[in-house]
Amino acid sequence: MFNFPKKKTEISTEVLIKLIWVSSFLAMIFALPPLAVFLGIYFLTGQLIVGAIIGFGLHFVILAFSGRISKTITKLVS
């Protein structure tokens, strides 16, 4: 009844490798700094709640700039 165009299912190896690198860098940027701040505050002061609040806050601030960070990393990998 409907004749939909076929989707492109073949993706080049270069695109896949770039996707993996950019995704890995983004994951490290989003996770490691907040985790380091959380653990640093917890081990230096013993304040679990303060470390968690500041760590989560930093995580969401980084997420707010995720588009810009992603574009910059994509340019660096290209």
C-alpha positions in Angstrom: 0.0 0.0 0.0 2.7 2.5 1.0 6.1 2.5 -0.6 8.5 3.8 2.0 12.1 4.4 1.0 14.6 1.9 2.4 16.6 3.1 5.3 20.4 3.2 5.0 21.6 0.3 7.2 25.3 0.3 6.2 27.5 2.6 8.4 31.1 3.1 7.6 33.8 1.9 9.9 35.2 5.5 10.2 31.8 6.8 11.5 31.5 3.9 14.0 35.0 4.5 15.4 34.3 8.3 15.7 31.0 7.5 17.4 32.8 5.2 19.9 35.5 7.7 20.7 33.2 10.7 21.1 30.8 8.6 23.3 33.7 7.4 25.5 35.1 10.9 26.0 31.6 12.3 26.8 31.1 9.5 29.4 34.4 10.3 31.1 33.7 14.0 31.1 30.2 13.6 32.5 31.1 11.0 35.2 34.6 11.4 36.4 34.8 15.1 37.6 31.6 14.8 39.7 32.8 11.5 41.1 36.2 12.9 42.0 34.6 16.0 43.7 32.2 13.7 45.6 34.9 11.4 46.8 37.3 14.2 47.5 34.8 16.0 49.7 33.7 12.8 51.4 37.2 11.6 52.2 38.6 15.0 53.2 35.7 16.2 55.3 33.6 13.1 56.0 30.5 14.9 54.8 28.6 12.4 52.7 25.5 14.6 52.0 27.5 17.7 51.1 29.7 15.7 48.7 26.7 14.1 47.1 24.9 17.5 46.6 28.0 19.2 45.2 28.8 16.2 43.0 25.3 15.9 41.6 25.2 19.7 41.1 28.4 19.6 39.1 27.1 16.6 37.1 24.0 18.6 36.0 26.0 21.7 35.2 28.2 19.6 32.9 25.1 18.1 31.4 23.7 21.6 30.7 26.8 22.2 28.4 26.7 18.7 26.8 25.8 20.0 23.3 28.8 22.3 23.2 31.1 19.7 24.7 29.9 17.1 22.2 30.5 19.5 19.2 34.0 20.3 20.4 35.0 16.7 20.9 33.5 15.8 17.5 35.6 18.5 15.9 38.8 17.3 17.8 38.2 13.7 16.7 37.5 14.6 13.1 
